[in-house]
Amino acid sequence: MSQVRVILRGDVEGVGHRGEVVEVSKGYVRNYLEPLELAIAATPGALAQAEAMRKSRDVRDAAARESAEEIARVMVSKQIVVTAQAGDSGKLFGSVTASEISEAVSEQAGFEIDRKAIRLEDPIKAVGDYHVMARLHSSVEFPLNIEVVAG
C-alpha cells in the first residue's frame, strides 16, 4: 500500500500532533483523517502553514509547561488534608478518590488540578499520610502530600 504525506490539523493518537508532517497510508487518510478533517495534503503552501501551526503549538506548550512547573514548585512543599468518614480503627467507610483530592487542592492551595491528572496507584482506604503523583503536563509530574484524617 502506498504512503502519502499529510499535515495533521489536530492531535491524532499514535500518529502525531497538530502541525506535524507525517506519512500514512492512502486508505487511512481517505477513511479516517479526511472525514474527521484531521489532515490536509502536504503541498508547499500547506507546509508553510504547518510551520506556523507548530510554532504556535510550541509557544502554548511552553506556557503550559511553565505554569505546571510553578504549580509543582508550590505544591511539593504543601500538605493537603482530606477529611473522610472513618471507623475507630482508622479504616475509611469507602475510599478517597481523585476528585476529592482535586477539590481539597482547590480549596486549600487555590490551584485547579484536574482529577484525571491525579494518579492513584491504589485506593486510599485508611487514615494516614500518602504521596500521590500528579501530572499537569507531559514533562511535569510531582508528588502531592496527602493527609487523610477522620471527620
Secondary structure, DSSP 8 states (H G I E B T S, - for coil): --EEEEEESS-BTTTB-TT-EEEEEHHHIIIIITTTT-EEE--HHHHHHHHHHHHHHHHHHHHHHHHHHHHHHHHHT-EEEEEE-B-TTSEEEEEE-HHHHHHHHHHHH-----GGGEE-SS-EEESEEEEEEEEEETTEEEEEEEEEEE-
